[in-house]
Amino acid sequence: MAKWSSTYFRFGTLLRGIGISFQCACNSYRAEGISCRHKFYSAEISALRSNKQLRNSSEIKSLVPYLDEGCLLRITGRLLEAELCFGEKHPIILPRRCKFAELLATREHERIGHCDASATLTQLRKKYWIPKGRQLVKTMIRICVICKKYNAEPADQLSGQLPRDRIS
């Protein structure tokens, strides 16, 4: 009994440590989120600051982005008259290749109980808009160990050799 309880408490401590380290990682990536956006969307941000049009080759031009007070790229959108909160009307634009976006997709996938890509993407889009977000979410689900185990196909078992008395 003592061995079981010590193992149980060590496991609980480990899980708390993992949760704390995940929170620290999220906080640091949240702080790096602005630099991440500046890294991938520097041309768009400079064009918006100088009130110029975005390049035609920009992947976020069709989203009609704008810079808010905190220098975050947000979508103008068509939901201005909807009874939604500000974050849902104007989600923050995140680059797909950013580690912060990957962490958000993974966390949201785990938070909603390892649902499929559409459910995860719906929850993500309440606050964030990730260009080619479905591709990112599907990649994160493909990497998820729990989903791999749940969706695994059973292995085919090879038949054994027949004994002599069963061969005619």
N, C-alpha and C positions, 0 to 999 in steps of 0.2 A: 504494500500500500504506500509506503514511504517513497519507494522508487517511482511509482506512478505519479504521485502528487508532485514530486520534484521535477519530473519530466513535463508535467502539465504546466507548472508555473514557469519553467524555462521557456516553453513554447509560447505562453502568453506574453512573456517579456520580449521574446523575439518578434512577435506580431506587433506589439506596441512600438518597438524600435523601427520596424519596417514602415509602419504608418507615419511615425514622426519623420523618418528620412524622406518618405514620399511627399509629406507636407513641405519639408525644407526644399526639396527639389522643385516642387510646384511654385513655391514662393520665389525661389531664385530665377526660375524660368519666367515667372510672371514679370519680374523686374527686367529680365532680358527680353521679354516679349516686344518691348518698344524698340530695342536695338535690332531684334530679329526682323521686325517690320521695316525698319530703316535699311537693313541689309538687302532685303529682297525687293522692296518697293521704294527705293531712294529716288528714282526718277519721277515716280508718280507723286511722292510727297513734295518734292521740290517744285513740280509743276503746279500742284494745288496751292502751295504757299505763295507762289508768284501769280496766282489767278490765270494760269495758262491752261490750254486744253491738253488732255492726256494724249499720248501717242496712240495711233490706230492699232499698233501691235501689242498694246498693254492688255494683259489678261483680265484686268479689273475695270476696263473702260466701260463695259456694258452695265456694270453695277452702279454707275454714277456715284463714285465715292466722294467724300468730303472729310476734312480734318475737323475734329471737335476741339474743345478747349484743352484737353490733355494731349493733343497731337496724336490721337488715335484715328486710324482710317475707319470710317463707318460708311454704311450703305445709305443712300438717300431713300430709296425704295418707294413703293406705292401704298404703303400702309399708314399714311399720316392720319387718316380719319378713323382708323381702327382703335378700339378700346383695349390697347395693349400697353405694356410698360415701355419706357424709352429704349431699353436694351433689345426688346423684341422688334420694335419698329425699325431701329437702326443698329443692326448687329455689327460687331467689330470684325473687320476683315483681317484674317490671318493667312500667311503663306502656307501652302501645303507642305513644303519641304522643311519647315521649321520644327525643331524638337519640341517646342512648346505645344504646337498643334497635335503632334503625335501623343504627347502626354495627356492632353485634354481628351482626345478621342479614346485613348485607352481607359482613362478614369471614368468617362461617361459610359463606356461599354460595360465596365465592371459595376458601376453604380446602378444601372438599370437591370442588372441580372443577366448579363451575357446574351442580350437579345440580338436580333439580326441587324444588318447594316442600316435599314431604313429607320428603325426605331432609334438607334444610336444617333444617326444623322439628324433626326427630328429634334432630339434633345439638345444636340450641339448647336443647332441653328436658332435656338431661343436666345443665345447670347453672341454667337460667333458665326461668321460666314467664311468658309474655307473654299476657295476655288478648287474644283475637282475634289471636293470633300468626300464624295461617295467612294472614290478610288482610295483615298487615305483610310477611311473607316473599314473598307473591305480588307485592306492590307493589315490593319491592326487586328481585325477579327481572325484573319488567317494565321497571324502570329500567336494569338491567344492560346495558351496551353489547355485551359479548361474547355474551350470550344473545340479544340482539336480532339480531345478525349471524348467529348460528347458526340461529335459528328463522325467519329471514326467508323470505318467499314470493318466488319468482322473479317478476319483472315480466313482464307480457304485452307481447309485441312486436307492434307494428302492422304489418300487411302493406303492402308497397309497391304502387305502381300497376303494373298490367300494361302491357307494351309494346303498340303498335298491332298488330303482326303476331300476337299471341296472342289478340287480341279477335276473335270471329267475327261 
